Amino acid sequence: MSASPVIASVPDTRPDTSGRAWAYATASAFAGGILLGVLTNLVQGWLPGAWNQIANSGAVWSVAAFAAGALSARKVGLPAAVVAGLFAESGLVVGYYGYAEVARDGMGSLFAPLVWLGMAFIAGPLFGAAGFGWRGISPRHRVIGLAALAGVFGTEAIHYAWVLHYAPQAWACLAVLVLVPLLMGRTHRERALTLLTAIPFSLLAYLVFYELILTTLLG
């Protein structure tokens, strides 16, 4: 008489693609974005001198979309992570300018909020996907996702140093560019590849965002 083999149950790690999971991910990202938008407006008023530029910089705002994508990675999959990144960035714009309108002297012309909302529709999905890639199992995707996050701080460093001549802020952003791979990479090889990838990404993003898009829109 032989005993029946015991088959261990394997937990289901497939992403939840139900509408309820999508709604929770996007609503959480949007609410978090609004709160961070209000916070960046407040912090901008608290920080002294040129340091107030850091609070609402594109690099800092991109962290929200990256985090939204990373938090969604194991739960709802890539499409929802991309949408969560979009909602996080859009929430930042709504929170920042909404607080300016209600609690400060008003947000002024609608041009600036619309420009940043348009940028949110580009950066949000990209950094949501980057956060998803960083949480994935593919080393290549992890390197690319993390390099995007590090590189956007390199882009800010170039802008602060080359255009605004804010040396302390440029060094601070450059330090983040280096620390992101060192602290968030999983292996020495991954850290090195991320840093090497982030450097050309910084230059490319600067040319596209500051020299092409903002110059075209703002003149």
ABEGO torsion letter per residue (X at the ends): XBBBBBBBBBBBABBBABAAAAAAAAAAAAAAAAAAAAAAAAAAAABBEAAAAAAABAAAAAAAAAAAAAAAAAAAEAAAAAAAAAAAAAAAAAAAAAAAAAABAEAEBAAAAAAAAAAAAAAAAAAAAAAAAAABABAAAAAAAAAAAAAAAAAAAAAAAAAAGBAAAAAAAAAAAAAAAAAABABAAAAAAAAAAAAAAAAAAAAAAAAAAAAAAAX
